[in-house]
Amino acid sequence: MVLNRKYNVSALEKEKIYLANYSSRILNKRNKLNEIIGQYIQGIHIISGMRGAGKTTFINLFKDEYINDRIFLHLNVLDSSFDLISEMIIYLDNLINERGLNSTERCREKISRLKYKIFNEVLIRKSFESRLAENQTNKLQRIFGINIKKYLDINLSNNLIIEENKKNEFIYEVISTPIQKQEKNIKELISILIELSKNNRIVVILDEIDKLSDDEFNILLNTNKELFLESGLVYFMVCDTKKYINIRSDKRYVDMFNRYLYLPLLSWEEYIIISPKIKEFNSINSVKESYFYTIGNYRRIITFESGDEFYKYSSNIWNIMNEVEESNVYKNLSEPFKDLVKEFLFDILSILKISTYLTDSEIYDIKNKHIFISNISIIMDRIIELLHASKYIDFIDGRYIIKEDDENLLYNNSDTLENEILKIYKPKEFRVTDMNRYNIEELSTSEIKDLYKIITWYRTELDAVLIFRQELTYENINNVSYHTVILVSDKLCPTAFINVRGFSWNHECSGRYNEMKQYLTNRNIVFKEYELEKDETVMKAFKNNQYIYMGDLNEVW
């Protein structure tokens, strides 16, 4: 079962990012993102990764951290109809109405004026299209000759006071070419943004830009180039791996973008210490099975169910994946290309296991679905060569066939997740200071095995364990209880997991107290014991005295 905890670790919530942690590679990107936002490095920056790699969650984490220092305009680019100027001016207008933006009266008037001008351009265009269908021959006279002044009077009078001599300016805007209108709107928006930047630090996030075709993306860049370069803001464009590779491979974009941040899928070494904090696994084999299904994708970890018949996992599936990832061909690839290879390999192996075999031509059909630039084709060919030479695949008469699992090659089921982790990582050196400032997370479990799971999950980040004994004030058969505080300090947030309900009592489960101490001793985990006052809770004690406990632990060591 999954631990019954007070804190929430549901899919892609902020709490999960703190508790489950990102990989060390992504944390390095975090420092770069922190530098861009913190130092307000202007220009366009790219944030990319596979769908489900945690890009938007990663950004939301920073939005929360900088909520008092930065103004974030988070815009989703849904399709080719997306108009950046309109979206930005609407967003700014809403922020002003919500008092979320420092602005002068003059600036607010400029925003309101540009907003209504853009709205009217849209309405007039719709009106033009309607009248065009009604009467092709009289469209110019009927729209521009007669109705436009009446239209301006009706549509602007209730929302914006315009002097009589300004109406001609609006009429001029209506009869300007689309390019002229766009250029003038951009200049007005730049003027607004420069003025706003005197008292605000604005960060614009353009999400889902991979939904645009290459031509549509070029139009977005070229149309708004002046805005990107001269507004003095920080822009982030968020896209998937394919769009990222296209951007990096296109010489037209060399001088357009400032920094590139790619969030890779989890490698096996990262997956084994992160995934168990997100999802409950029964054995090390189920962790391996989940790695095949998820290919290290955060979102897929949430949806994974062991024994999925659709994918027909086997031990040799894992062996093939491991074989490829340990190859020099794979290791020498950059992060985006590694992710594409994992996706390609998943498609081949999942189909191969279901269909019994795949022919050369079928393998290359799958390959062709993954090719969008020539470099990819060469890389995929190298991966196919590895499959051809694999000791876990038979190649007979032009057919690829996964070998039956060899009992001698099966993973030792008696091994544990903890042992597998310690094959890859050494426990963290003991380091506790009074500056750790642990955030507190309450554990609602009273089962010792659940406490062992927490220790295992955070084995490489574990600082120490505190054990508290308390004698209750009232008469009860279980009038003595024992509680633990598990201290971990990862790269994001030092955390104290506090076992409030207790795990052992003098009558019920009394042996657990000594069992816990033996468990910690066998693993060379630093621990210290304390006595609670009769009316004191372990939560209150830790909140009030954690700096004292830190000093005591350093003396123990």
Secondary structure as the mmCIF struct_conf table of DSSP 4:
data_model
#
loop_
_struct_conf.conf_type_id
_struct_conf.id
_struct_conf.beg_label_comp_id
_struct_conf.beg_label_asym_id
_struct_conf.beg_label_seq_id
_struct_conf.end_label_comp_id
_struct_conf.end_label_asym_id
_struct_conf.end_label_seq_id
STRN STRN1 ARG A 5 ARG A 5
BEND BEND1 LYS A 6 TYR A 7
TURN_TY1_P TURN_TY1_P1 ALA A 11 LEU A 12
HELX_RH_AL_P HELX_RH_AL_P1 LYS A 14 ALA A 20
HELX_RH_AL_P HELX_RH_AL_P2 SER A 24 GLY A 38
TURN_TY1_P TURN_TY1_P2 GLN A 39 TYR A 40
STRN STRN2 GLY A 43 SER A 48
TURN_TY1_P TURN_TY1_P3 ARG A 51 GLY A 52
BEND BEND2 ALA A 53 GLY A 54
HELX_RH_AL_P HELX_RH_AL_P3 LYS A 55 GLU A 65
TURN_TY1_P TURN_TY1_P4 TYR A 66 ASP A 69
STRN STRN3 ILE A 71 ASN A 76
BEND BEND3 ASP A 79 ASP A 79
TURN_TY1_P TURN_TY1_P5 SER A 80 SER A 81
HELX_RH_AL_P HELX_RH_AL_P4 LEU A 84 ASN A 97
TURN_TY1_P TURN_TY1_P6 GLU A 98 ARG A 99
BEND BEND4 LEU A 101 LEU A 101
HELX_RH_AL_P HELX_RH_AL_P5 GLU A 105 GLU A 134
BEND BEND5 GLN A 136 GLN A 136
TURN_TY1_P TURN_TY1_P7 THR A 137 ASN A 138
HELX_RH_AL_P HELX_RH_AL_P6 LYS A 139 LEU A 140
HELX_RH_PI_P HELX_RH_PI_P1 GLN A 141 ASN A 147
HELX_RH_AL_P HELX_RH_AL_P7 ILE A 148 SER A 157
TURN_TY1_P TURN_TY1_P8 ASN A 158 ASN A 159
HELX_RH_AL_P HELX_RH_AL_P8 GLU A 164 ILE A 175
BEND BEND6 SER A 176 SER A 176
HELX_RH_AL_P HELX_RH_AL_P9 PRO A 178 LEU A 196
TURN_TY1_P TURN_TY1_P9 SER A 197 ASN A 199
STRN STRN4 ILE A 202 ASP A 207
HELX_RH_3T_P HELX_RH_3T_P1 ILE A 209 LYS A 211
BEND BEND7 LEU A 212 LEU A 212
HELX_RH_AL_P HELX_RH_AL_P10 ASP A 214 THR A 223
TURN_TY1_P TURN_TY1_P10 ASN A 224 ASN A 224
HELX_RH_AL_P HELX_RH_AL_P11 LYS A 225 GLU A 230
BEND BEND8 SER A 231 SER A 231
STRN STRN5 VAL A 234 CYS A 239
HELX_RH_AL_P HELX_RH_AL_P12 THR A 241 SER A 249
HELX_RH_3T_P HELX_RH_3T_P2 LYS A 251 TYR A 253
TURN_TY1_P TURN_TY1_P11 VAL A 254 MET A 256
STRN STRN6 PHE A 257 TYR A 262
HELX_LH_PP_P HELX_LH_PP_P1 PRO A 264 SER A 267
HELX_RH_AL_P HELX_RH_AL_P13 TRP A 268 ILE A 278
BEND BEND9 LYS A 279 LYS A 279
BEND BEND10 ASN A 282 SER A 283
HELX_RH_AL_P HELX_RH_AL_P14 ILE A 284 THR A 294
TURN_TY1_P TURN_TY1_P12 ILE A 295 GLY A 296
HELX_RH_AL_P HELX_RH_AL_P15 TYR A 298 THR A 303
TURN_TY1_P TURN_TY1_P13 SER A 306 GLY A 307
TURN_TY1_P TURN_TY1_P14 GLU A 309 TYR A 311
HELX_RH_AL_P HELX_RH_AL_P16 SER A 315 GLU A 325
TURN_TY1_P TURN_TY1_P15 GLU A 326 GLU A 326
BEND BEND11 SER A 327 SER A 327
HELX_RH_AL_P HELX_RH_AL_P17 ASN A 328 LYS A 331
TURN_TY1_P TURN_TY1_P16 ASN A 332 ASN A 332
BEND BEND12 LEU A 333 LEU A 333
HELX_RH_AL_P HELX_RH_AL_P18 GLU A 335 SER A 355
BEND BEND13 THR A 356 THR A 356
STRN STRN7 TYR A 357 THR A 359
HELX_RH_AL_P HELX_RH_AL_P19 ASP A 360 LYS A 369
TURN_TY1_P TURN_TY1_P17 HIS A 370 HIS A 370
BEND BEND14 PHE A 372 ILE A 373
HELX_RH_AL_P HELX_RH_AL_P20 SER A 374 ALA A 389
TURN_TY1_P TURN_TY1_P18 LYS A 391 TYR A 392
STRN STRN8 ILE A 393 ILE A 396
TURN_TY1_P TURN_TY1_P19 ASP A 397 GLY A 398
STRN STRN9 ARG A 399 ILE A 402
HELX_LH_PP_P HELX_LH_PP_P2 LYS A 403 ASP A 406
TURN_TY1_P TURN_TY1_P20 GLU A 407 LEU A 409
BEND BEND15 LEU A 410 LEU A 410
TURN_TY1_P TURN_TY1_P21 ASN A 413 SER A 414
HELX_RH_AL_P HELX_RH_AL_P21 LEU A 417 ILE A 424
HELX_LH_PP_P HELX_LH_PP_P3 LYS A 426 PHE A 430
TURN_TY1_P TURN_TY1_P22 ASP A 434 MET A 435
HELX_LH_PP_P HELX_LH_PP_P4 TYR A 438 TYR A 438
STRN STRN10 ASN A 439 LEU A 443
HELX_RH_AL_P HELX_RH_AL_P22 ILE A 448 TRP A 457
TURN_TY1_P TURN_TY1_P23 TYR A 458 TYR A 458
HELX_RH_3T_P HELX_RH_3T_P3 ARG A 459 GLU A 461
STRN STRN11 LEU A 462 GLU A 471
BEND BEND16 THR A 473 TYR A 474
TURN_TY1_P TURN_TY1_P24 ILE A 477 ASN A 478
STRN STRN12 VAL A 480 SER A 489
BEND BEND17 LYS A 491 LEU A 492
STRN STRN13 PRO A 494 ASN A 499
BEND BEND18 VAL A 500 ARG A 501
BEND BEND19 PHE A 503 PHE A 503
STRN STRN14 SER A 504 TRP A 505
BEND BEND20 ASN A 506 HIS A 507
TURN_TY1_P TURN_TY1_P25 GLU A 508 SER A 510
HELX_RH_AL_P HELX_RH_AL_P23 GLY A 511 ASN A 522
TURN_TY1_P TURN_TY1_P26 ARG A 523 ASN A 524
STRN STRN15 PHE A 527 GLU A 531
TURN_TY1_P TURN_TY1_P27 LYS A 534 ASP A 535
HELX_RH_AL_P HELX_RH_AL_P24 VAL A 538 VAL A 556
#
